[in-house]
Structure formats: C-alpha cells, structure tokens
Amino acid sequence: MWVRFLPRLLKITPSSEAAFSPKVRLWRYILRTKELSVAKNKQARKQPNAIQRYYRETVGELRKVSWPTRQEAVNLTYITLIVVVSMSAFLGTLDYLFNRLFALILSF
C-alpha cells in the first residue's frame, strides 16, 4: 500500500512540547491559529448567506427554462383569449337558460 511509504509524522505530546523553546512553541501556536482562521475564512466564503444562495439558485433555474419565441407567445395568448371568451359565452348562455327554466318552473 502507498500508506507505508509516507514518512512518519512527529507526534507532539505535552511531554515532547516541553522540549521545545518558548519561541518555537509560540510560533507553532501562531501558525496553528492562522491555519484555523484561514480554514474558517475559506469555509465562510464557500457558504453564502441564504439571500445570495436563493438569488443564485433562482438565476440558475431561470437559465434552464426553455423560453418561447415571440411568435409562439403571441399564438398562445390568442389561443388563451379565444378559449376564455368562448367558455364565458358558453357558461353565460347556460346560466341564462337555467335561470329562465327555474323562473318558468317556479311560476306555476
């Protein structure tokens, strides 16, 4: 396995830490805290807030939409208007006929 060929890393234990001078320990502490702060900054940059994420996802979804051409939109609008007007006329006629029928029945 390739793991065997990795060099053994020095394990720093509290007893081995005492062997280093205070300057070395200070520098190790500074480097360790910098690494942690850099890692936190990277993670913070990777996760945008909810508003940014919502905006980006919305724009991404809108790019996936296959938008109709202008001519297709006009044709679909005409079809919608024709269906709405014809259904309104049909339902209006039915309403008028049922109204007359019930008026005739109730007049007896």
Buried (B, 14 or more C-beta within 10 A) or exposed (E): EEEEEEEEEEEEEEEEEEEEEEEEBEEEEEEEEEEEEEEEEEEEEEEEEEEEEEEEEEEEEEEEEEEEEEEEEEEEEEEEEEEEEEEEEEEEEEEEEEEEEEEEEEEE
